[in-house]
């Protein structure tokens, strides 16, 4: 399924009045994981700005020990500070990377803004080296614009 075909499905999940927020977030993760071949782990992290930590929200994929990540640590922690997308074509070439699994080869993290504040991010790991393009970034920005409506 193309990103263009997935967009209305994301919007439908977000506007579904029968689901609570975490169910919607999980449904978004499932949709992406099942329909984009190289999205092997899909999840959300949410910021606690007082503690300067990210906390794992709904996700689909292999279990992770990384349920709390300090700002600045790893790719997710860097995005919490930079407020910018971060694409890692090859995790082995990245200095400040928190290894999740030997199968993870690349990662993309896109911040989630609500009223101009970075409240979290969508994090996607892939078992493929360098699969992410600008199209992934634009699509995940759209996903986060829709998800922001839940907050």
N, C-alpha and C positions, 0 to 999 in steps of 0.2 A: 504494500500500500504506500502511495506517495505521501509526502508531507502535506500536499494540498488536499488529498483525500482524508487525511487524519485530522485536519483543522476543525471541520464541523463536528467530528466525533468528540474532540476535546471540549468544544463549546457545549455540546449536549450533556456531557458528564458534569461540567461545572454548573449548568443550570438545572440539573435533575433535583427536584424538590424532595424526592423520596430518600435521598442519601444525605448523611451528615458529612461534615468537612473531611474527616480522615478517610471515610469510605470513598469520597470523590478523589482524593489524592491517590489512594491506592488504585482506584480504577484507571486514573491517568497513567500511573506507573505500569499497570498491566497492559494497557492499550499500546504503549510505546514498546515495551519489552516484547510483546507478541507480534508486532507489526513492522518493526525496524530490525532487520536481521542482525545488525552489529551492535544493538543496544542490549548488552548482556546483563547489566545491573542498572536499575533505574530507581532513584530514590530522592527524597527531599530531606534537607537539613534546615533547621530553624534556629535563628540567632537568639541568644540571651545576651543582650548588649551590656548589662550590668556585670555579668561574670566573664564577658568576652569569650563565650564558647558557643559552638554549634551543637545542636542536639538532633539526633536521627529521628526523622518522622517516618511516614509510610514509605515502604520500598518493596521492590520485587527483585529477586536474585539471590545469590549465595549469602548466607548469614555473615554478618560483619561484627567484629569486636569494636569497631569505631563508632560508638554510640554518642560519644562526646568528643569534640575536636576543638582545641584552643584556637582562637583567632591567630592567624599567621602561620599555623602549622599545616603542612600538606597543601594540596591544591585547594581544597574546600576552605581551609583557614585563610589562605591567601586571598581568595575571592571575597571573603567576609570583610577584609580590610581594603582591597583595591576597588570593589564595586564594579569590576569588569569581568567579562567572559574570560575563561582560561581554557585553552585547548592544549592538550598534551598528546602529541602524535605518538610518542614512544616513552612510556613511563621509566624505562631504564636510563634514559638520557636526562631525566629530571632530578635535580638535587634535592629539593624540598618536597619529596613525595612520600606519602605513608602507604606502604605496600598492604594491599587488602588480600590479594591472592596471587599465586604464581600465574594464573590464567589471564589476569588483567594485563593488557598490552598498551592501552591508551585510555584517555579520560577526557571528558568535557564537563565543565561546570559553568552554569549560567545563573547569575544572581536574580533573586526574586524581590522586586520593589513594590511596596505599598505606600502610596502618598510620598514617594521620593526616598523612602527609607528602605535600606537593604535588610529585609526580615529573614532571609534565608536563601536557598538555592536549590536548583535541580542538579543532580550529579549523575552522570552516566559513565559507566565503565564498559569497555569493549575488549573482547578477546582477539581483536584484529589490530595490527599496527596501522596507524594513520588513516582511519576511516572517516574522520569528521571533516566536514567542509563548511564553508560559509553558509550553505543552505541549512545545515544542522543548527548553526548558531541562530539564524533568523527564525527557524521553526521553534526552537526551544525558547526564544524570546517571546514568540507568540503564545506558547504554552504557559509561560510565566505571567504574561499579561492576563490570560484567562484565569489562571489560578489565583492571581491577586484579587480577583473579585470575591473570593471566599473570605477575605480578611477585612 
